[in-house]
Amino acid sequence: MKLSIRHDTTYSYADEVCTSIQFLRLTPKDTQRQRILQWHLELPRLVRSQLDPYGNILHVMTMDEPHGALVLTAYGEVEINQAVQMEPDDQSPLPFLRTSRLTQADDALAAFAVEQCAARRDRSALTDLMNGLAARMPYSPGTTEVSSTAAEAFAGGVGVCQDHTHAFLACARSLGVPARYVSGYLCTEDESHLASHAWAEAWLEDGWYSFDVTNRLTCPDRHLKLAVGLDYLDACPVRGMRRGGGAEQMHARVQVNSMVQVQHQ
């Protein structure tokens, strides 16, 4: 499957911003499952790419002159190999046993993980965990904040893809299974779900396997991976800080479409 993606992010401020720094993880990497056919970033200035501690492609953009707005655009085309369901890795998965403030398992989450998986630590067990969380925390936009923790969202019984992923990570790590947050895009016909998406990957013996709690999917055949990390803060596509500017408005627009290949006779 070939996907066409365009992601526009616009920041506007009530007053001029004196200086700002943006950490951009908007560029996907080639893997066994995804091949980048073309990819472009349109930014206010040229920025060199680097790799962050998790191996993600990172651009750090500093604007040190006054500005009243920022427009960031990423777009390209990617081919997804739908037959690949597992991604090997020559790096140790053990760092992804660490927890974070957003993914700390409280007693309720740890007990839920044991209830769903018992003594099993295989793909079937984690699939049961995924389905259990999806039933326990129905998708409900606007009910949580970016800063909401896994425990808070689980206690509230609702959430979005970020909350679902954090809860899955908290449960998996409490069971001793390395798991990581994935940010990216999803090609879906359901317009109630944003095309900008998050899901989890768990390490099971030979590689990383995907678990999309929101959509109850273990086959990432319509998913494009951007970045990975311990949680949302490590892997979110756009994250920044600024001095000045007053009130801020941010508008993000994501378009993900499958590309129909026309055969000419």
N, C-alpha and C positions, 0 to 999 in steps of 0.2 A: 504494500500500500504506500502511495505517495501522499504526503501532506503538505499543504501550503499554510504558512503561519505568518501573521502580522500582529505585533504587540506594540501599541502606542500608549505611552504614559506621559501625562501632562500635569505639571505642578504650576499653580499660580498663587501669588502671594499678595496680601493686602498692602504691604510695603516692600521696598527693595531689600533683598537679601544681601548682606555684606559679603559673606563667603559660604560656600556649601561644598560638601563632599558626598558623592554618590558611589555606593558599592554595587556594581552591576554584574549579576550572574545571568546574563541574557543570551549567552552563546552556548549551544549544545556541542557535545563531543561525539565523534564517531565511536561506535561500539559494535559488538557483534549483531546487535538488534537494530541499530539505527545508523543510517549512512547520510551524512550531511551533503546534499547536492549543491546547495549554495546558501550562504548566510551573510547578512549585512546588518551593521549597526549604523544608525544615523544619530550622531550626538553633537552637542554644541561645539565640541572640539575634539581633536584627535587624541586618542588614549591608547597606550600600549596594553596588550593583554598579559596576564600572568596566571599562575596556578595558585589557588589557595591551599590550605593544609589538607583539604579533602580531595584535591585533584580537580576541582571545578575550574573552568575558565572564568577569570575575574578581571573586570576593568574597574579601576578606581579613578573617578573623574573629579577633579577639584576645580571649582569655579571661584576664583579669588577676586573677581570684579563684581560690582553691584549688578543685580539682575532681578527682574520681577516675575520671571517665569522660566520653566525648564520643559523642553520637549525631548523625549527619549523614544526612539523607534528601533525595533528589531524585526526583521522579516527574512524569510527564506523558504527553502523547500527541502524536505527530508523524506527518505525512503525507509519504511519500517519493514523489517523481516518478521512477518507474523508467525513464522515457525519457531523462532527463538523465544523461549520462555524463561531461561536461566542465563545469568551473566556471570562468567567466572571472574576471578580477581586475584592478582598475584600479591596483593597487599593483605595483611592480617585483618580479619573482621573484628578482632577483639576490642579496638577502640570504641566500637559501636555498642558495647555493653555499658558504657558510661551513661549516666542519666544527666538531666539538666533541669532547670527550674520548670520548664514547660512540659517535661516528660517524666516528672517524678511520680512513681506509683504510690498512692496511699493504700491503706488497708483494703478499701473497697475495690480498687482496681486490681490489686494483687490477688484478692480472693476471687474476683471474676475470672482472672486468667487461669487460676487453678480449676475453677468450676468448668470452664470451657475445654481445657486441654488435659486435665488430670496429669498423668505421668508421661503423656505423649509429647514429643518435641519434633514432630515431622510436619510435612506440608499439609496433611489432612487436619492435624490439630490446629495449625494456624489458620486454616481456612474456616474451621469452626469458630475460632476466635474472631475472625473478620466478620462472619455472618452474625455472630452474637452481638458484637459491638454495633453493627448496622441496625439491628433490631432494637437494641437498648438505647441508641442515640439517633433517632430519625434526623435526616437532613433538614435543617431549618435555618435559612439565612437570616442574619441580623440578630440572632439570639446570643451570640458570644462576641468577644472582642479579640483583636490580634494578640493581646497580652493574656488571654484566658489560658489557664493550664489544663492539662489532661484531666486532673482530678476535678477541677471546677466544672468542666464541660460534662464529664461523666456523671457527676452529682446532679447537674441540671437536666440530664437526660436528652439533650439535643445538641446539635452542632453542625459545622460545615466540614469540608474535606480536611482542613487544617486540624480541627479538633479530633476528627476520626483518626487521623494519622498519629497525632500525639498520643491518643489513648492506646492505639495499637502498639506503638513503640514502648510505652510504659509497661504494658502487659507482657510483651515479648521479652523485654530486658529483665523483668522481674522473674521470668522463667529461666533465665540464663541463655537466651537466644539473642545474638547480636542483631540489631535492627537499625535502619536508618531512614531519615526523612528524605523524600524525593519531591522536588518541585519541577513542574513542567506544564505540558499542554495536553489536552484531551480532545479528540475529534468526536463530537457527539451531536445527535440530532435533537437532543433535549435542551432547548434554549433556557430552561430554568436553572441549569447547571452552567457555571462559567467555564469557558474553554481553558482558562488558566487554572491549573489543578495541582493537587498534592496527593501522594499516596506513600506507602511504606514498602521497603524491601527488607527481607529477613534472610540471614545466612543459614543455609541448611546443608551442611557437609561439603558440598562441592561448588557452591556459588550463591548468588543473590537471586531470590525469588520475589516477585511483586505481589502486593496485597492492597488492592484499592477498596477500602472499606466503604466509601460513599456509594460506589457502584457495584459492590460485591463481585469484583473481578480479580482473577488471579492470572489472567492472560492479557498482558499489556500490548495488545495488538493495535490499539489506536492511541497509544500514549507516546509522547516525545519527552524524554528526560532532559532537563536543563542542568540541575545541580543536586547534590546530596549533602547531608549534614546530620548532626545530632537532633536538630529540630528546625522549626521554621526560620529562626533567626540566622542559622548557618546557610540556608539554602534558598531564601526568598530571592526572586529575580531582581528586585530593586529595593535598596535600603540606604538611607542617607541621614545626614545631620546638617544643620545650618546655624548661622548666626544672623539674627535679624529676620525681617520679613513679616512679622505679625501673624495674622490668621492665614492658614494654608488651605487650599483646595487641591485635591488630587483626583484626576480622572484617568482611569485605565480602560482601554478597549482592546480586546483580543479577538482575533478571527482565526479559526482553524478549519480548514476545508480539505476534504479528500480530493485528489486530482484524478479526474477520469482520463484514462489513456485512450485516445482514439486511434484505431488501426485503419490505415489507408490501404485500399486495395488497388 
